[in-house]
Amino acid sequence: MLQLMMNIRDKGGHKELNIDDMITQAFIFFLGGFKTTSTAMCFAHEIAANPEIQLKLQQEINKVLKESNGEVSYEIINRLKYLGAIINEILRLYRDYIEILHFLS
């Protein structure tokens, strides 16, 4: 990514980026990826740490997939109510952590 920004610096007709602009863009890019990854890791940890929740979620997924003949679409994923509840609870539990990361970015 930095190399692409450095290449753009040398092209005519584009706003010239200085090294501070490039470092800032790289840092924002890094934090954006970190935030989504950390949220996914919180989700994975909670599922792994709670086998009863994991089992109930697996049963819901199996039921919905069976009803839809194995088809997966946006509408079908929205039928996974327990999954939605788990995601909402993860976001509630780790809200401060996620907001701190957002504030830093």
BELBELLIN-V230823 format. One record per pair of residues at least 12 apart in sequence whose ideal C-beta (glycine too) atoms are under 7 Angstrom apart, sorted by the first residue. I is the first residue (numbers start at 0). J is the second residue. D is the distance in Angstrom with one decimal. If there is no record, write none. Layout:
i = (I/I)
j = (J/J)
d = (D/D)
This chain:
i = (0/0/1/1/4/4/4/27/30/30/30/31/33/34/34/34/34/37/38/41/41/42/42/45/52/55/56/56/56/59/59/59/60/63/63/63)
j = (25/28/21/25/16/21/24/104/100/103/104/104/100/97/100/101/104/100/97/89/93/86/89/89/85/81/81/82/85/79/81/82/79/75/78/79)
d = (6.2/6.3/5.9/5.8/5.5/4.6/6.6/6.1/6.9/6.3/3.9/6.3/6.7/6.8/4.6/6.5/6.7/6.5/6.1/5.4/4.8/6.8/5.1/5.8/6.7/6.2/5.7/6.1/6.5/6.0/4.6/6.8/6.6/6.2/5.3/5.9)
